[in-house]
Amino acid sequence: MKQSKDLIVTIFGATGDLTSRKLLPALQRLYTQKQISEKTLIVALGRKDYDTTSYLAYMQQMSSQTLDLDLLKQLVVYHQMDITDENQYESLTTRIASYKNAETRELFYLAIAPELFPSVSKSINQSK
């Protein structure tokens, strides 16, 4: 059984430059400084065909900072999906639900083009 999480951060557009340069280093730093719970999960969403290990290796190549891949492997799961396809949100919802408890907080970070905000926001809302 999966360990339930206190905080789940879902990053839409997680294969982009913002995530590699800013988001993952910042989340790593918050975690090592104990400013976020040890029971945090980062769900990285992208269209590319990665598993978590290959995703993190790609992020390390893209990042200007050194990422602690061993630490991030404990925090991050990669989930492949096309965020513009409403039908793919069910698998995301199921995956997230497998880590949730009654007290879990969720944060959705949209590292995507502004024109996608309305449709992605609607799909997130409808999938709950």
Disulfide bonds with the S-S distance in Angstrom:
none
